[in-house]
């Protein structure tokens, strides 16, 4: 009995670490499958051709219909990294903002005329955030219908507590529970 309680106490006292989760939208599935996936349900991203519509002349991505693209606040606050491919036919600046409205990325893009082939020709951009990502902005004229995104990858998960990327541990609740079980087992053994 003592061994079982000691083992249970050790398991509970160690506690678990929250793991990072990576979400990928590559728009490869038959349209409009992406609309019910993580990106469609956690942002206001719209297809240039409309809700439930196909991909048009783009075999490799999605022509965007709106800017900015705003993430749901709960999901957005969990984002620690963003990686995205962009094909464009017009000059604009791609901007990413965190949950406190700080500019994380401001990248001017010149036309690369990609997205008519699979795989297309894309700019690849990425950034990280310590407090989430609220929105993606395509800042320029004639962006809608002339800009395609693909391979949108976000990482979510534990935040870093310092510049060395040490993970903040979960609260010590499990350690307290484990200590309590050990104490209870010791008390019960004394009475026997």
C-alpha positions as CSV (number, residue, x, y, z in Angstrom):
1,X,0.0,0.0,0.0
2,X,2.8,2.4,0.9
3,X,4.5,1.8,-2.4
4,X,1.3,2.5,-4.4
5,X,0.7,5.8,-2.5
6,X,4.3,6.9,-2.9
7,X,4.2,6.2,-6.6
8,X,0.9,8.1,-6.9
9,X,2.3,11.0,-4.9
10,X,5.4,11.2,-7.1
11,X,3.3,11.1,-10.3
12,X,1.0,13.9,-9.0
13,X,3.9,16.0,-7.6
14,X,5.9,16.1,-10.9
15,X,3.1,18.0,-12.7
16,X,2.9,18.2,-16.5
17,X,4.1,20.8,-18.9
18,X,1.8,22.4,-21.4
19,X,2.9,21.3,-24.9
20,X,3.1,23.5,-27.9
21,X,0.5,22.8,-30.6
22,X,1.2,23.5,-34.3
23,X,-1.7,24.3,-36.6
24,X,-1.2,24.1,-40.4
25,X,-3.5,25.3,-43.2
26,X,-2.1,24.4,-46.7
27,X,-5.4,24.8,-48.6
28,X,-4.7,21.4,-50.3
29,X,-8.1,19.9,-49.3
30,X,-11.1,20.3,-51.6
31,X,-12.6,23.8,-51.1
32,X,-14.3,24.9,-48.9
33,X,-12.8,22.4,-46.3
34,X,-10.6,25.1,-44.8
35,X,-13.6,27.1,-43.7
36,X,-14.4,24.5,-41.0
37,X,-10.7,24.0,-40.0
38,X,-8.7,25.8,-37.4
39,X,-8.1,28.9,-39.6
40,X,-11.6,29.3,-40.8
41,X,-13.1,29.0,-37.3
42,X,-10.5,31.1,-35.4
43,X,-10.3,34.1,-37.8
44,X,-12.5,36.2,-40.0
45,X,-10.5,35.2,-43.1
46,X,-12.7,35.2,-46.3
47,X,-12.3,33.6,-49.7
48,X,-12.3,36.2,-52.5
49,X,-14.8,34.0,-54.4
50,X,-17.2,33.8,-51.4
51,X,-18.3,31.6,-48.6
52,X,-18.4,27.9,-49.6
53,X,-16.9,28.8,-53.0
54,X,-14.0,27.2,-54.9
55,X,-10.4,28.5,-55.3
56,X,-10.7,30.1,-58.7
57,X,-7.5,30.0,-60.8
58,X,-5.4,29.2,-57.8
59,X,-4.5,25.5,-57.4
60,X,-2.2,26.2,-54.4
61,X,-3.7,28.7,-52.0
62,X,-6.5,31.1,-51.2
63,X,-7.2,34.5,-52.7
64,X,-8.0,36.8,-49.8
65,X,-11.2,38.8,-49.7
66,X,-10.6,40.9,-46.5
67,X,-7.9,42.8,-44.7
68,X,-7.2,42.9,-41.9
69,X,-7.6,39.2,-41.1
70,X,-8.5,39.2,-37.4
71,X,-8.0,36.2,-35.1
72,X,-10.5,35.3,-32.5
73,X,-9.2,36.8,-29.2
74,X,-9.0,33.6,-27.3
75,X,-7.2,31.7,-30.1
76,X,-5.1,34.8,-31.0
77,X,-3.8,35.2,-27.5
78,X,-2.4,31.6,-27.6
79,X,-0.3,32.1,-30.8
80,X,3.4,32.2,-30.2
81,X,4.6,32.0,-33.8
82,X,3.3,32.6,-37.3
83,X,4.7,31.5,-40.6
84,X,2.8,32.3,-43.9
85,X,3.4,32.2,-47.6
86,X,2.1,35.1,-49.7
87,X,1.8,35.5,-53.5
88,X,0.9,39.0,-54.8
89,X,0.3,41.0,-58.0
90,X,0.5,44.4,-56.3
91,X,2.9,46.3,-53.9
92,X,1.8,46.3,-50.3
93,X,3.2,46.0,-46.8
94,X,2.4,42.9,-44.8
95,X,1.9,43.7,-41.1
96,X,1.4,41.5,-38.1
97,X,0.1,42.9,-34.8
98,X,0.2,41.4,-31.3
99,X,-2.7,41.4,-28.8
100,X,-1.5,44.7,-27.3
101,X,-1.6,46.3,-30.8
102,X,2.2,46.4,-31.1
103,X,3.6,45.9,-34.6
104,X,5.5,42.6,-34.8
105,X,6.3,42.6,-38.5
106,X,6.1,45.2,-41.3
107,X,7.4,43.7,-44.5
108,X,7.1,45.5,-47.9
109,X,6.3,43.1,-50.7
110,X,6.8,43.6,-54.4
111,X,4.8,41.4,-56.9
112,X,6.1,37.8,-57.3
113,X,3.2,36.7,-59.5
114,X,2.9,33.3,-57.9
115,X,0.0,31.0,-57.1
116,X,-1.0,29.9,-60.7
117,X,1.0,26.7,-60.3
118,X,1.3,24.0,-57.6
119,X,3.6,24.7,-55.9
120,X,3.3,28.4,-56.5
121,X,5.9,31.2,-56.0
122,X,5.5,32.7,-52.6
123,X,7.2,35.1,-50.2
124,X,7.7,33.3,-46.9
125,X,7.3,35.4,-43.8
126,X,7.4,34.6,-40.1
127,X,7.3,36.2,-36.7
128,X,7.0,35.3,-33.0
129,X,5.0,36.9,-30.2
130,X,5.1,36.8,-26.4
131,X,1.4,37.8,-26.0
132,X,-0.4,36.4,-29.1
133,X,-1.3,37.7,-32.5
134,X,-4.4,39.7,-33.1
135,X,-4.4,40.4,-36.8
136,X,-2.7,40.2,-40.2
137,X,-2.8,43.4,-42.4
138,X,-2.2,43.6,-46.1
139,X,-1.6,47.4,-46.3
140,X,-1.9,48.7,-49.8
141,X,-4.2,49.2,-52.8
142,X,-5.7,46.5,-55.0
143,X,-4.8,43.8,-52.5
144,X,-8.1,41.9,-52.4
145,X,-8.3,39.3,-55.1
146,X,-4.7,40.0,-56.1
147,X,-3.1,38.4,-53.0
148,X,-3.0,34.7,-52.2
149,X,-1.9,33.0,-48.9
150,X,-0.8,29.5,-48.4
151,X,0.9,27.3,-45.8
152,X,-0.3,29.3,-42.8
153,X,1.4,27.8,-39.8
154,X,0.9,29.0,-36.2
155,X,2.4,27.7,-33.0
156,X,0.5,27.9,-29.8
157,X,1.4,26.9,-26.3
158,X,3.5,27.8,-23.3
159,X,5.0,31.2,-23.0
160,X,8.6,31.9,-22.2
161,X,9.5,33.5,-18.9
162,X,12.7,35.0,-20.1
163,X,14.9,35.6,-23.1
164,X,16.4,32.1,-22.8
165,X,13.0,30.6,-23.7
166,X,12.6,28.8,-20.4
167,X,9.1,27.5,-20.2
168,X,6.9,28.8,-17.3
169,X,5.9,25.7,-15.3
170,X,2.3,25.0,-14.4
171,X,1.2,25.9,-10.9
172,X,2.3,23.6,-8.1
173,X,-1.2,22.4,-7.4
174,X,-0.3,18.8,-8.4
175,X,2.8,18.9,-6.1
176,X,0.6,20.0,-3.2
177,X,-1.9,17.2,-4.0
178,X,1.0,14.7,-4.1
179,X,2.5,15.9,-0.9
180,X,-0.9,15.6,0.8
181,X,-1.3,12.1,-0.4
182,X,2.1,11.2,1.0
183,X,1.3,12.8,4.3
184,X,-2.0,11.0,4.5
185,X,-0.3,7.7,3.7
186,X,2.3,8.3,6.4
187,X,-0.3,9.2,9.0
188,X,-2.4,6.1,8.2
189,X,0.7,3.9,8.5
190,X,1.5,5.4,11.9
191,X,-2.0,4.5,13.2
192,X,-1.6,0.9,12.0
